[in-house]
Amino acid sequence: MGKHRQDPVEANADGSADLYEISTWEPRSTLDRFAHWLYHIGIRTLRYLVILAAILILLLQVAFGSLGALSDQPLFAGMAILSAVPAFGLAAYIYYADVTTEEPLTLLVGTFLLGVLFAGFAGILNGRLGEPVQAIGSGFGLVPFLGQVFVFFLIVGPVEETVKLLAVRLYAFRDNRFDAVVDGAVYGAAAGLGFATIENALYITQNAEMATGTVELLAASSDITAVRALAGPGHVIYSAFAGYYLGLAKFNPDDAGPIVLKGLLIASLIHAVYNTLAGPVTAIVATIYNVDFLVAFFGFVIVYDSFFGLLLLKKVHTYRRAYKRAHEDPDETALRPEQTEFDP
């Protein structure tokens, strides 16, 4: 933890003088207690208002948007759940790799649900900010692909990774059971899983609801489910990176801001590069090797997510080894050589 900074009066005092409102402060008077209460009530109210706004957006999407199709078409709901399975598997492994105290189910589920809810904020911000940024980036239509790249790097990546990190920051981060740096990766993965689940549902309903007939509906929903199942683990990876640095920030408060920003920059960059390369690389691979687009996309995702997923797991396992060394018996450690291999 960072060292507490002191005013020169407090730093050189012998402890006999009352320094209240000279160089120290604590709630003593009625006004003090009211200010203290009002501040914390305001922060808590703001937090609840953010969550209520997210719930309202989700309800509007269900009532008037494409999410309403989940209740009308059970097939869509089933496909949405199926598409989240790979992302769930990755999040579960990150949970398993946490060598510290077992994370409580209430915090994991709460973070997952906030990840679901806050996806609505990302949808609104992406839509409102994306069009003007794309116009500027493309030179108002002269280079369309460049405009899309601008959107990925300046809007989609930063916005989506920020709202997922917010899902961790507003709930799990504040709990005393968030008691290790690596917990940030676990809760970041949970937020990413929630975000991916609702995003998959939106994509499936928006693309499949245009189909007519049972066979066409099944084919359309199956294709988009396969694509979203491949895309889902990426959200877990991105937000687990950002979450890890949020955990690091919790235990390094003097540099918390830059640490959190570093995590967001890493997550946003990996996310934006994925969005930028997915289409062109898949098209090139499909053309060169004369394979189906979905097969080429599958290959791209496997390579891309495997690379960054292994980097994430390496970071988690580095923490795991450090934790084990810190909790070993010194006498026992002296009897055997240093372990250097990858510890799963």
NUMILUM-968948 format. One line per 5 residues: number of its first residue (from 0); their letters; for each residue x, y, z of N, C-alpha, C. Coordinates in steps of 0.2 Angstrom, whole numbers, padded with zeros to 4 digits. Layout:
BEGIN
NUM) a) X/Y/Z/X/Y/Z/X/Y/Z | ...
This chain:
BEGIN
0) mgkhr) 0004/-0006/0000/0000/0000/0000/0004/0006/0000 | 0002/0012/-0003/0006/0018/-0003/0006/0021/0004 | 0012/0025/0005/0013/0028/0011/0008/0034/0012 | 0005/0035/0018/0001/0040/0019/0005/0047/0019 | 0003/0052/0015/0006/0058/0015/0003/0062/0021
5) qdpve) 0008/0066/0024/0006/0070/0030/0008/0077/0029 | 0004/0082/0031/0005/0089/0032/0011/0090/0036 | 0016/0095/0035/0021/0096/0040/0020/0097/0047 | 0014/0100/0048/0012/0100/0056/0011/0093/0059 | 0007/0089/0055/0006/0082/0057/0012/0078/0058
10) anadg) 0016/0079/0053/0022/0075/0052/0027/0076/0058 | 0027/0082/0061/0032/0084/0066/0029/0085/0073 | 0022/0083/0073/0019/0084/0080/0021/0078/0084 | 0020/0079/0091/0022/0074/0096/0016/0070/0098 | 0010/0072/0095/0004/0068/0097/0000/0071/0103
15) sadly) 0003/0076/0106/-0001/0079/0112/-0006/0084/0109 | -0006/0087/0104/-0010/0092/0101/-0016/0090/0097 | -0021/0093/0098/-0027/0091/0094/-0027/0095/0087 | -0026/0091/0082/-0025/0094/0075/-0031/0094/0071 | -0037/0093/0074/-0043/0093/0070/-0044/0100/0066
20) eistw) -0045/0099/0059/-0046/0104/0055/-0040/0109/0054 | -0034/0107/0057/-0028/0110/0056/-0024/0106/0051 | -0023/0100/0052/-0019/0096/0047/-0023/0089/0047 | -0027/0088/0051/-0031/0081/0051/-0039/0083/0051 | -0042/0077/0050/-0050/0078/0050/-0053/0072/0051
25) eprst) -0059/0072/0055/-0063/0066/0056/-0070/0069/0057 | -0075/0065/0056/-0082/0068/0057/-0083/0068/0065 | -0084/0075/0067/-0085/0076/0074/-0092/0080/0075 | -0092/0085/0072/-0098/0089/0073/-0104/0087/0069 | -0110/0090/0070/-0116/0088/0066/-0115/0089/0059
30) ldrfa) -0112/0095/0057/-0111/0096/0050/-0106/0091/0047 | -0101/0089/0051/-0096/0085/0049/-0099/0078/0047 | -0103/0076/0051/-0107/0069/0050/-0112/0070/0045 | -0115/0076/0044/-0119/0076/0038/-0116/0076/0032 | -0110/0080/0031/-0106/0080/0025/-0104/0073/0023
35) hwlyh) -0101/0069/0029/-0099/0063/0028/-0104/0058/0025 | -0110/0059/0028/-0116/0055/0026/-0118/0056/0019 | -0119/0063/0018/-0121/0065/0011/-0117/0063/0006 | -0110/0063/0007/-0105/0061/0002/-0106/0054/0000 | -0106/0049/0005/-0107/0042/0004/-0114/0040/0001
40) igirt) -0119/0044/0003/-0126/0043/0000/-0126/0045/-0007 | -0122/0050/-0009/-0122/0052/-0015/-0119/0047/-0020 | -0113/0045/-0017/-0109/0040/-0021/-0113/0034/-0022 | -0116/0031/-0017/-0120/0025/-0017/-0126/0026/-0022 | -0130/0032/-0021/-0135/0034/-0026/-0133/0034/-0033
45) lrylv) -0128/0037/-0034/-0125/0037/-0041/-0124/0030/-0044 | -0121/0026/-0040/-0120/0019/-0042/-0126/0015/-0044 | -0131/0016/-0039/-0138/0013/-0041/-0141/0016/-0047 | -0140/0022/-0048/-0143/0026/-0054/-0140/0023/-0060 | -0134/0022/-0060/-0130/0019/-0066/-0133/0012/-0067
50) ilaai) -0134/0008/-0062/-0137/0001/-0063/-0144/0001/-0065 | -0148/0006/-0062/-0155/0006/-0064/-0156/0009/-0072 | -0151/0013/-0074/-0151/0015/-0081/-0150/0009/-0085 | -0145/0005/-0083/-0143/-0001/-0087/-0149/-0006/-0088 | -0152/-0007/-0082/-0158/-0011/-0082/-0164/-0008/-0087
55) lilll) -0165/-0002/-0087/-0170/0001/-0091/-0168/0000/-0098 | -0162/0001/-0100/-0160/0000/-0107/-0161/-0007/-0109 | -0159/-0012/-0105/-0161/-0019/-0106/-0168/-0020/-0107 | -0172/-0018/-0103/-0179/-0019/-0103/-0182/-0016/-0110 | -0180/-0010/-0112/-0182/-0007/-0118/-0180/-0011/-0124
60) qvafg) -0174/-0014/-0124/-0172/-0019/-0129/-0176/-0025/-0129 | -0178/-0027/-0124/-0183/-0033/-0124/-0190/-0031/-0126 | -0192/-0025/-0124/-0199/-0023/-0126/-0200/-0021/-0133 | -0195/-0017/-0135/-0195/-0014/-0142/-0190/-0016/-0147 | -0185/-0019/-0144/-0179/-0021/-0149/-0179/-0028/-0150
65) slgal) -0173/-0030/-0153/-0173/-0037/-0156/-0172/-0042/-0150 | -0171/-0040/-0144/-0170/-0045/-0138/-0177/-0048/-0137 | -0183/-0045/-0139/-0189/-0047/-0138/-0190/-0054/-0141 | -0186/-0055/-0146/-0187/-0062/-0150/-0185/-0068/-0146 | -0181/-0066/-0140/-0179/-0072/-0136/-0185/-0075/-0133
70) sdqpl) -0190/-0072/-0131/-0196/-0075/-0128/-0201/-0077/-0134 | -0201/-0074/-0140/-0205/-0077/-0145/-0202/-0083/-0148 | -0196/-0083/-0149/-0192/-0089/-0152/-0187/-0092/-0147 | -0190/-0098/-0144/-0185/-0101/-0139/-0179/-0104/-0142 | -0179/-0105/-0149/-0173/-0107/-0153/-0167/-0101/-0152
75) fagma) -0169/-0095/-0152/-0165/-0090/-0151/-0161/-0090/-0144 | -0165/-0091/-0139/-0163/-0091/-0133/-0158/-0097/-0132 | -0160/-0103/-0135/-0155/-0108/-0134/-0149/-0107/-0138 | -0149/-0104/-0144/-0143/-0103/-0148/-0139/-0098/-0144 | -0142/-0093/-0141/-0138/-0088/-0137/-0134/-0091/-0131
80) ilsav) -0137/-0096/-0128/-0134/-0099/-0122/-0128/-0104/-0125 | -0130/-0107/-0131/-0125/-0111/-0134/-0119/-0107/-0136 | -0120/-0101/-0139/-0114/-0097/-0141/-0110/-0095/-0135 | -0112/-0095/-0129/-0108/-0093/-0124/-0104/-0098/-0120 | -0105/-0104/-0123/-0101/-0110/-0120/-0094/-0109/-0120
85) pafgl) -0091/-0108/-0126/-0083/-0107/-0126/-0081/-0102/-0121 | -0084/-0096/-0121/-0082/-0090/-0117/-0083/-0092/-0109 | -0088/-0096/-0108/-0089/-0099/-0101/-0083/-0103/-0099 | -0081/-0108/-0104/-0076/-0112/-0102/-0069/-0109/-0101 | -0068/-0103/-0105/-0062/-0100/-0103/-0062/-0096/-0097
90) aayiy) -0068/-0093/-0095/-0069/-0089/-0089/-0068/-0094/-0083 | -0071/-0100/-0084/-0070/-0105/-0079/-0063/-0107/-0077 | -0059/-0108/-0083/-0052/-0110/-0082/-0048/-0104/-0078 | -0050/-0098/-0080/-0046/-0092/-0076/-0048/-0092/-0069 | -0055/-0094/-0067/-0057/-0095/-0060/-0053/-0100/-0057
95) yadvt) -0052/-0106/-0061/-0048/-0112/-0058/-0041/-0110/-0057 | -0038/-0106/-0061/-0031/-0104/-0060/-0030/-0099/-0055 | -0035/-0096/-0052/-0034/-0092/-0046/-0032/-0096/-0040 | -0026/-0095/-0038/-0023/-0099/-0032/-0025/-0097/-0026 | -0027/-0091/-0025/-0029/-0088/-0019/-0036/-0090/-0016
100) teepl) -0039/-0087/-0012/-0045/-0089/-0009/-0051/-0090/-0014 | -0055/-0094/-0013/-0060/-0096/-0018/-0065/-0090/-0019 | -0066/-0087/-0025/-0071/-0082/-0025/-0078/-0083/-0024 | -0082/-0079/-0020/-0089/-0081/-0019/-0093/-0081/-0025 | -0098/-0085/-0025/-0103/-0085/-0031/-0107/-0079/-0031
105) tllvg) -0108/-0076/-0026/-0112/-0070/-0026/-0109/-0064/-0030 | -0102/-0064/-0029/-0098/-0058/-0032/-0097/-0060/-0040 | -0096/-0067/-0041/-0096/-0069/-0048/-0102/-0068/-0052 | -0108/-0070/-0049/-0114/-0069/-0053/-0116/-0062/-0053 | -0115/-0058/-0048/-0116/-0051/-0048/-0112/-0047/-0054
110) tfllg) -0106/-0049/-0054/-0101/-0046/-0059/-0104/-0048/-0066 | -0106/-0054/-0067/-0108/-0057/-0073/-0114/-0053/-0076 | -0119/-0052/-0071/-0125/-0048/-0072/-0124/-0041/-0074 | -0119/-0038/-0071/-0117/-0031/-0072/-0114/-0031/-0079 | -0110/-0036/-0081/-0108/-0036/-0088/-0113/-0037/-0093
115) vlfag) -0119/-0040/-0091/-0124/-0041/-0096/-0128/-0034/-0096 | -0129/-0031/-0091/-0133/-0024/-0091/-0129/-0019/-0094 | -0122/-0018/-0093/-0118/-0012/-0095/-0117/-0013/-0102 | -0118/-0019/-0106/-0118/-0019/-0113/-0122/-0014/-0116 | -0128/-0012/-0113/-0132/-0007/-0116/-0129/-0001/-0117
120) fagil) -0125/0001/-0112/-0121/0008/-0112/-0117/0008/-0118 | -0113/0002/-0119/-0108/0002/-0125/-0112/0002/-0132 | -0118/-0001/-0132/-0122/-0001/-0138/-0124/0006/-0140 | -0126/0010/-0135/-0128/0017/-0136/-0122/0022/-0138 | -0117/0021/-0134/-0111/0025/-0136/-0108/0023/-0142
125) ngrlg) -0107/0017/-0144/-0104/0015/-0150/-0108/0018/-0156 | -0115/0018/-0155/-0119/0021/-0161/-0119/0028/-0161 | -0119/0032/-0156/-0119/0039/-0156/-0112/0042/-0158 | -0107/0039/-0156/-0100/0041/-0157/-0097/0038/-0163 | -0099/0032/-0165/-0096/0029/-0171/-0097/0032/-0177
130) epvqa) -0103/0035/-0179/-0104/0038/-0186/-0100/0044/-0187 | -0099/0049/-0182/-0095/0055/-0184/-0088/0053/-0184 | -0085/0048/-0180/-0078/0046/-0180/-0077/0043/-0187 | -0082/0038/-0189/-0080/0035/-0195/-0080/0040/-0201 | -0085/0045/-0201/-0085/0050/-0206/-0078/0053/-0206
135) igsgf) -0075/0055/-0201/-0069/0059/-0200/-0063/0054/-0203 | -0063/0048/-0200/-0058/0044/-0202/-0058/0042/-0209 | -0063/0041/-0212/-0064/0039/-0219/-0063/0045/-0224 | -0062/0051/-0221/-0062/0057/-0225/-0069/0058/-0229 | -0074/0057/-0224/-0081/0058/-0227/-0082/0054/-0233
140) glvpf) -0080/0047/-0232/-0082/0042/-0237/-0077/0041/-0242 | -0071/0044/-0242/-0066/0043/-0247/-0062/0036/-0246 | -0061/0035/-0240/-0058/0028/-0238/-0062/0025/-0233 | -0067/0021/-0234/-0072/0018/-0230/-0069/0014/-0224 | -0064/0010/-0226/-0061/0005/-0222/-0057/0008/-0216
145) lgqvf) -0054/0014/-0218/-0050/0018/-0213/-0054/0021/-0208 | -0060/0023/-0210/-0065/0026/-0205/-0067/0020/-0200 | -0068/0014/-0203/-0070/0009/-0198/-0065/0007/-0193 | -0058/0007/-0196/-0053/0006/-0191/-0053/0012/-0186 | -0054/0018/-0187/-0054/0023/-0182/-0060/0021/-0177
150) vffli) -0065/0019/-0179/-0071/0017/-0175/-0068/0012/-0170 | -0065/0007/-0173/-0063/0001/-0168/-0058/0003/-0163 | -0053/0008/-0165/-0048/0009/-0160/-0050/0015/-0156 | -0054/0020/-0158/-0056/0026/-0154/-0062/0025/-0150 | -0067/0021/-0153/-0074/0020/-0150/-0075/0013/-0147
155) vgpve) -0075/0008/-0151/-0078/0002/-0149/-0073/-0002/-0144 | -0067/-0002/-0145/-0062/-0005/-0141/-0062/-0001/-0134 | -0061/0005/-0134/-0061/0009/-0127/-0068/0008/-0123 | -0073/0010/-0127/-0080/0010/-0124/-0082/0003/-0121 | -0081/-0002/-0125/-0083/-0009/-0122/-0079/-0011/-0117
160) etvkl) -0072/-0010/-0117/-0068/-0012/-0112/-0069/-0008/-0105 | -0071/-0002/-0106/-0072/0003/-0100/-0079/0000/-0097 | -0084/-0001/-0101/-0090/-0003/-0097/-0090/-0010/-0094 | -0086/-0014/-0097/-0084/-0021/-0094/-0080/-0020/-0087 | -0075/-0016/-0087/-0072/-0014/-0081/-0076/-0011/-0076
165) lavrl) -0081/-0007/-0078/-0085/-0003/-0074/-0089/-0009/-0070 | -0091/-0014/-0073/-0095/-0019/-0070/-0091/-0023/-0064 | -0084/-0023/-0065/-0080/-0025/-0059/-0080/-0020/-0054 | -0078/-0014/-0056/-0077/-0008/-0051/-0083/-0007/-0047 | -0089/-0007/-0049/-0094/-0005/-0045/-0097/-0010/-0040
170) yafrd) -0094/-0016/-0041/-0097/-0021/-0036/-0091/-0025/-0033 | -0088/-0030/-0036/-0083/-0035/-0034/-0077/-0031/-0031 | -0075/-0026/-0034/-0069/-0022/-0032/-0070/-0019/-0025 | -0076/-0017/-0024/-0077/-0014/-0017/-0078/-0019/-0011 | -0078/-0025/-0013/-0079/-0030/-0008/-0072/-0032/-0005
175) nrfda) -0072/-0033/0002/-0066/-0035/0005/-0064/-0042/0003 | -0068/-0046/0000/-0066/-0053/-0003/-0062/-0052/-0009 | -0062/-0046/-0012/-0058/-0045/-0018/-0051/-0044/-0015 | -0047/-0049/-0013/-0042/-0048/-0009/-0035/-0050/-0012 | -0035/-0050/-0018/-0028/-0052/-0022/-0028/-0049/-0029
180) vvdga) -0022/-0047/-0031/-0022/-0044/-0038/-0025/-0049/-0043 | -0024/-0055/-0043/-0027/-0060/-0048/-0034/-0060/-0048 | -0037/-0058/-0042/-0045/-0058/-0042/-0048/-0054/-0048 | -0044/-0048/-0049/-0046/-0044/-0055/-0047/-0047/-0061 | -0042/-0052/-0063/-0043/-0056/-0069/-0049/-0060/-0069
185) vygaa) -0051/-0063/-0063/-0056/-0068/-0062/-0063/-0064/-0063 | -0064/-0058/-0060/-0070/-0054/-0061/-0070/-0051/-0067 | -0064/-0049/-0070/-0064/-0046/-0077/-0067/-0051/-0082 | -0065/-0058/-0081/-0067/-0063/-0085/-0075/-0064/-0085 | -0077/-0063/-0078/-0084/-0064/-0077/-0088/-0059/-0081
190) aglgf) -0086/-0052/-0080/-0089/-0047/-0084/-0089/-0048/-0091 | -0083/-0050/-0094/-0083/-0051/-0101/-0087/-0057/-0103 | -0088/-0062/-0099/-0093/-0067/-0101/-0100/-0064/-0101 | -0102/-0060/-0096/-0109/-0057/-0096/-0110/-0053/-0102 | -0105/-0049/-0104/-0105/-0044/-0110/-0106/-0049/-0116
195) atien) -0102/-0054/-0117/-0102/-0058/-0123/-0109/-0062/-0124 | -0112/-0064/-0118/-0118/-0067/-0118/-0124/-0063/-0121 | -0124/-0057/-0119/-0129/-0052/-0121/-0128/-0050/-0128 | -0122/-0049/-0130/-0120/-0047/-0136/-0121/-0052/-0141 | -0120/-0058/-0140/-0121/-0064/-0144/-0129/-0065/-0145
200) alyit) -0133/-0064/-0140/-0140/-0064/-0141/-0143/-0059/-0145 | -0140/-0053/-0145/-0142/-0047/-0149/-0140/-0049/-0157 | -0134/-0051/-0158/-0132/-0053/-0165/-0136/-0058/-0167 | -0138/-0063/-0163/-0142/-0069/-0166/-0149/-0067/-0168 | -0152/-0063/-0163/-0159/-0061/-0165/-0159/-0056/-0170
205) qnaem) -0154/-0052/-0171/-0155/-0047/-0176/-0153/-0050/-0183 | -0149/-0055/-0183/-0148/-0058/-0190/-0153/-0063/-0192 | -0155/-0067/-0187/-0159/-0073/-0188/-0167/-0071/-0189 | -0169/-0065/-0186/-0176/-0063/-0186/-0178/-0061/-0194 | -0173/-0060/-0198/-0175/-0058/-0205/-0176/-0065/-0209
210) atgtv) -0175/-0071/-0206/-0176/-0077/-0210/-0183/-0078/-0210 | -0185/-0082/-0215/-0192/-0084/-0216/-0192/-0092/-0217 | -0197/-0095/-0213/-0197/-0102/-0213/-0193/-0105/-0208 | -0195/-0111/-0206/-0191/-0115/-0200/-0184/-0117/-0202 | -0183/-0119/-0208/-0177/-0122/-0211/-0172/-0116/-0211
215) ellaa) -0174/-0111/-0215/-0170/-0105/-0216/-0168/-0102/-0209 | -0173/-0101/-0204/-0172/-0099/-0198/-0167/-0103/-0194 | -0167/-0109/-0194/-0162/-0113/-0191/-0155/-0113/-0194 | -0155/-0112/-0201/-0148/-0111/-0204/-0145/-0105/-0202 | -0149/-0099/-0202/-0147/-0093/-0201/-0144/-0092/-0194
220) ssdit) -0148/-0095/-0189/-0147/-0094/-0182/-0141/-0099/-0180 | -0140/-0104/-0184/-0134/-0109/-0183/-0128/-0105/-0185 | -0128/-0102/-0191/-0122/-0099/-0193/-0120/-0093/-0189 | -0124/-0089/-0187/-0122/-0083/-0182/-0120/-0086/-0176 | -0123/-0091/-0173/-0121/-0094/-0167/-0114/-0097/-0167
225) avral) -0112/-0100/-0172/-0105/-0102/-0173/-0101/-0096/-0173 | -0102/-0091/-0177/-0098/-0085/-0177/-0097/-0082/-0170 | -0103/-0081/-0167/-0103/-0078/-0160/-0099/-0082/-0155 | -0100/-0089/-0155/-0096/-0094/-0151/-0089/-0093/-0151 | -0087/-0091/-0158/-0079/-0090/-0159/-0077/-0083/-0156
230) agpgh) -0082/-0079/-0157/-0080/-0072/-0155/-0080/-0071/-0147 | -0084/-0075/-0144/-0086/-0074/-0136/-0079/-0074/-0132 | -0075/-0079/-0133/-0069/-0079/-0128/-0065/-0073/-0129 | -0065/-0070/-0134/-0061/-0064/-0135/-0063/-0059/-0129 | -0069/-0058/-0128/-0072/-0053/-0123/-0069/-0055/-0116
235) viysa) -0069/-0061/-0115/-0066/-0064/-0108/-0059/-0062/-0108 | -0055/-0063/-0113/-0048/-0062/-0113/-0047/-0054/-0112 | -0050/-0050/-0116/-0049/-0043/-0116/-0050/-0040/-0109 | -0056/-0042/-0106/-0058/-0039/-0099/-0054/-0042/-0094 | -0052/-0048/-0095/-0047/-0051/-0089/-0041/-0048/-0089
240) fagyy) -0038/-0046/-0095/-0032/-0042/-0094/-0033/-0035/-0091 | -0039/-0032/-0093/-0040/-0025/-0089/-0042/-0026/-0082 | -0045/-0032/-0080/-0047/-0033/-0073/-0041/-0035/-0069 | -0036/-0038/-0072/-0029/-0040/-0068/-0026/-0033/-0066 | -0026/-0028/-0071/-0023/-0022/-0069/-0027/-0018/-0064
245) lglak) -0034/-0019/-0064/-0038/-0016/-0059/-0036/-0019/-0052 | -0035/-0025/-0052/-0033/-0028/-0046/-0026/-0026/-0044 | -0022/-0025/-0048/-0015/-0022/-0047/-0016/-0015/-0044 | -0020/-0011/-0047/-0022/-0004/-0044/-0024/-0004/-0037 | -0028/-0009/-0035/-0031/-0009/-0029/-0026/-0009/-0023
250) fnpdd) -0021/-0013/-0025/-0015/-0014/-0020/-0009/-0009/-0021 | -0010/-0004/-0026/-0005/0001/-0027/-0009/0007/-0028 | -0012/0010/-0023/-0016/0016/-0023/-0013/0022/-0026 | -0007/0023/-0024/-0003/0029/-0026/-0003/0030/-0034 | -0003/0024/-0037/-0002/0024/-0045/-0008/0020/-0048
255) agpiv) -0014/0021/-0044/-0020/0017/-0047/-0022/0019/-0053 | -0022/0026/-0055/-0025/0029/-0061/-0021/0026/-0067 | -0014/0027/-0067/-0010/0025/-0073/-0010/0017/-0074 | -0011/0013/-0068/-0011/0006/-0069/-0018/0004/-0072 | -0023/0007/-0070/-0030/0005/-0073/-0030/0007/-0080
260) lkgll) -0027/0013/-0082/-0027/0015/-0089/-0022/0011/-0093 | -0017/0008/-0090/-0013/0003/-0094/-0017/-0003/-0096 | -0021/-0005/-0091/-0025/-0011/-0092/-0030/-0010/-0097 | -0033/-0004/-0097/-0038/-0002/-0102/-0035/-0002/-0109 | -0029/0001/-0109/-0026/0002/-0116/-0024/-0005/-0119
265) iasli) -0021/-0009/-0115/-0020/-0016/-0117/-0026/-0019/-0120 | -0031/-0019/-0116/-0038/-0023/-0118/-0041/-0020/-0124 | -0041/-0013/-0124/-0044/-0010/-0130/-0040/-0011/-0136 | -0033/-0011/-0136/-0029/-0012/-0142/-0030/-0019/-0144 | -0030/-0024/-0140/-0031/-0031/-0142/-0038/-0032/-0145
270) havyn) -0043/-0029/-0142/-0050/-0029/-0145/-0050/-0026/-0152 | -0047/-0020/-0152/-0048/-0016/-0159/-0044/-0019/-0164 | -0038/-0022/-0163/-0034/-0026/-0168/-0038/-0032/-0170 | -0041/-0035/-0166/-0046/-0041/-0168/-0051/-0039/-0173 | -0055/-0034/-0171/-0060/-0031/-0175/-0058/-0029/-0182
275) tlagp) -0052/-0026/-0182/-0049/-0023/-0188/-0047/-0029/-0193 | -0044/-0034/-0190/-0041/-0040/-0194/-0046/-0045/-0196 | -0051/-0046/-0192/-0055/-0052/-0193/-0058/-0053/-0200 | -0061/-0047/-0202/-0064/-0047/-0209/-0059/-0048/-0214 | -0054/-0044/-0215/-0049/-0044/-0221/-0045/-0051/-0220
280) vtaiv) -0042/-0053/-0215/-0038/-0059/-0214/-0042/-0065/-0216 | -0049/-0065/-0213/-0053/-0071/-0215/-0054/-0071/-0223 | -0056/-0066/-0226/-0057/-0066/-0233/-0051/-0068/-0237 | -0045/-0065/-0235/-0039/-0067/-0238/-0038/-0075/-0238 | -0038/-0077/-0232/-0037/-0084/-0231/-0042/-0089/-0234
285) atiyn) -0048/-0087/-0234/-0053/-0090/-0238/-0052/-0091/-0245 | -0050/-0085/-0248/-0048/-0085/-0255/-0042/-0089/-0257 | -0037/-0088/-0253/-0030/-0091/-0255/-0031/-0099/-0254 | -0034/-0101/-0249/-0035/-0108/-0248/-0041/-0111/-0250 | -0046/-0107/-0253/-0052/-0109/-0256/-0056/-0113/-0251
290) vdflv) -0057/-0111/-0245/-0061/-0114/-0240/-0067/-0109/-0238 | -0071/-0112/-0235/-0077/-0109/-0232/-0075/-0103/-0228 | -0079/-0097/-0228/-0078/-0091/-0224/-0078/-0093/-0217 | -0082/-0097/-0215/-0083/-0099/-0208/-0077/-0103/-0205 | -0074/-0107/-0210/-0068/-0111/-0208/-0062/-0106/-0207
295) affgf) -0062/-0102/-0212/-0056/-0097/-0212/-0057/-0093/-0206 | -0063/-0091/-0204/-0064/-0087/-0198/-0062/-0090/-0192 | -0064/-0097/-0191/-0062/-0101/-0186/-0054/-0101/-0185 | -0051/-0102/-0190/-0044/-0102/-0190/-0041/-0096/-0187 | -0043/-0090/-0190/-0041/-0084/-0188/-0042/-0083/-0180
300) vivyd) -0048/-0085/-0178/-0049/-0084/-0171/-0045/-0088/-0166 | -0044/-0094/-0168/-0040/-0099/-0164/-0033/-0096/-0164 | -0030/-0094/-0169/-0023/-0091/-0169/-0023/-0085/-0164 | -0028/-0080/-0166/-0027/-0074/-0162/-0029/-0075/-0155 | -0034/-0078/-0153/-0036/-0079/-0146/-0031/-0083/-0142
305) sffgl) -0028/-0088/-0146/-0023/-0093/-0142/-0017/-0089/-0141 | -0015/-0084/-0145/-0009/-0080/-0143/-0010/-0076/-0137 | -0016/-0072/-0137/-0017/-0067/-0132/-0019/-0071/-0126 | -0023/-0076/-0127/-0025/-0080/-0121/-0019/-0083/-0117 | -0014/-0086/-0121/-0008/-0089/-0118/-0004/-0083/-0114
310) lllkk) -0004/-0077/-0117/-0001/-0071/-0113/-0005/-0070/-0107 | -0011/-0070/-0107/-0015/-0069/-0101/-0014/-0074/-0096 | -0014/-0081/-0098/-0013/-0086/-0093/-0006/-0086/-0091 | -0001/-0084/-0095/0006/-0084/-0092/0006/-0079/-0086 | 0003/-0073/-0087/0002/-0068/-0082/-0001/-0071/-0075
315) vhtyr) -0006/-0074/-0076/-0010/-0077/-0071/-0006/-0083/-0067 | -0002/-0087/-0071/0002/-0092/-0068/0008/-0089/-0065 | 0011/-0084/-0068/0016/-0080/-0065/0015/-0078/-0058 | 0009/-0075/-0057/0006/-0073/-0050/0005/-0080/-0046 | 0003/-0085/-0049/0002/-0091/-0045/0008/-0094/-0042
320) raykr) 0013/-0094/-0046/0020/-0096/-0044/0023/-0092/-0038 | 0022/-0085/-0039/0024/-0081/-0034/0020/-0082/-0028 | 0014/-0083/-0028/0010/-0084/-0022/0012/-0090/-0019 | 0013/-0096/-0022/0015/-0102/-0019/0022/-0101/-0016 | 0027/-0097/-0019/0033/-0096/-0016/0033/-0092/-0010
325) ahedp) 0028/-0087/-0010/0027/-0083/-0004/0024/-0087/0002 | 0021/-0093/0001/0017/-0096/0006/0021/-0103/0007 | 0027/-0104/0005/0030/-0110/0006/0034/-0110/0013 | 0035/-0116/0015/0039/-0116/0021/0047/-0115/0019 | 0050/-0110/0022/0057/-0108/0020/0062/-0114/0021
330) detal) 0061/-0118/0026/0065/-0124/0027/0064/-0129/0022 | 0057/-0130/0019/0056/-0135/0014/0059/-0132/0007 | 0058/-0126/0006/0061/-0123/0000/0068/-0124/-0001 | 0072/-0124/0005/0079/-0124/0005/0081/-0131/0003 | 0077/-0136/0004/0078/-0143/0002/0078/-0145/-0005
335) rpeqt) 0075/-0141/-0009/0074/-0143/-0016/0076/-0137/-0021 | 0077/-0138/-0027/0079/-0133/-0032/0073/-0128/-0034 | 0075/-0122/-0036/0070/-0118/-0038/0066/-0121/-0044 | 0059/-0120/-0044/0055/-0123/-0049/0054/-0117/-0055 | 0056/-0119/-0061/0056/-0115/-0066/0051/-0116/-0072
340) efdp) 0049/-0122/-0072/0044/-0124/-0077/0037/-0121/-0076 | 0033/-0121/-0082/0027/-0118/-0082/0022/-0122/-0077 | 0019/-0119/-0072/0015/-0122/-0067/0008/-0121/-0069 | 0004/-0127/-0071/-0003/-0126/-0073/-0007/-0125/-0067
